[in-house]
Amino acid sequence: MKLFWEISGRGLKSGLQTTRSLALIIVPVYLIISLLDKTPVLKFIGHIFRPLMEFIGLPGEAVMGVVLGNVLNIYAAIGAATPLHLNQRQMTVFALFLLFSHSLPLEAAVSRMAGVKAWPFIILRLGAGFFLAAGLNYLWI
């Protein structure tokens, strides 16, 4: 029984630390995007990127989530996408795009350590994400 409580305590501590780490990313990004949504800033950014984002079936404002996902991590992208109220198709396309292209600075650094040049690696991942997301958007029934 003592072993059960020890393991449970470590699991609870680890779970709370993980929740805290994720909340420190997701909550501020969510709040910032929600605030920007109340101002003309997000609409302006969305207007600029609308043609590119509509090609893959997303509203222009979703570019914030794509950029944050590529520069920071998936959790920042989730925090940015949540206040946009994307529908099922849009969220699936968004997720597919970021499945291929996320955390690019960190992963480019790792690829450089493995001997792979960073720029072709980044372009390949962004291109694959974009074109697969566009394909899914156009094939969605």
C-alpha positions, 0 to 999 in steps of 0.5 A, spaced: 500 500 500 505 504 501 508 503 494 501 505 491 501 512 495 508 513 493 507 512 485 500 516 486 504 522 489 509 522 484 504 521 478 500 527 481 506 531 482 508 530 475 501 531 472 500 538 476 507 540 473 505 538 466 499 542 467 502 548 469 507 548 464 502 547 458 497 552 462 503 557 462 503 557 454 496 556 452 492 561 457 496 567 455 496 566 448 489 564 448 488 571 452 492 575 447 488 572 441 482 573 444 484 580 446 486 582 439 480 579 436 476 585 440 481 590 436 482 591 429 489 588 429 487 581 428 482 582 423 487 586 419 492 581 420 487 576 417 485 580 411 492 580 409 493 573 410 486 571 407 488 569 400 493 564 403 489 561 408 483 560 404 487 556 399 487 551 405 480 552 408 482 557 414 480 564 415 485 569 415 486 570 422 488 562 423 495 565 421 496 567 428 496 560 430 500 557 424 505 562 426 505 560 433 505 553 432 511 553 427 515 558 431 513 556 438 510 549 439 503 546 438 500 548 445 501 555 443 497 554 436 492 551 440 491 557 444 491 561 438 486 557 434 481 556 440 478 563 440 477 563 433 472 557 433 474 553 427 469 548 425 471 541 424 474 541 417 478 547 419 481 544 425 482 538 422 486 542 416 489 546 421 492 540 425 494 537 419 498 543 417 501 543 424 503 536 424 508 537 419 510 544 421 511 545 428 516 548 433 521 549 427 527 553 430 528 547 435 527 542 430 531 545 425 537 546 431 536 538 432 537 537 424 543 541 424 546 537 429 544 531 425 548 534 419 542 536 415 541 543 413 536 547 416 533 551 410 531 545 406 528 542 412 524 548 414 522 549 407 520 541 406 516 541 412 512 548 411 511 546 404 509 539 406 504 541 411 501 547 406 500 542 400 497 536 404 492 541 408 490 544 401 489 537 399 485 535 405 481 541 404 479 540 397 478 533 398 473 534 404 466 531 403 
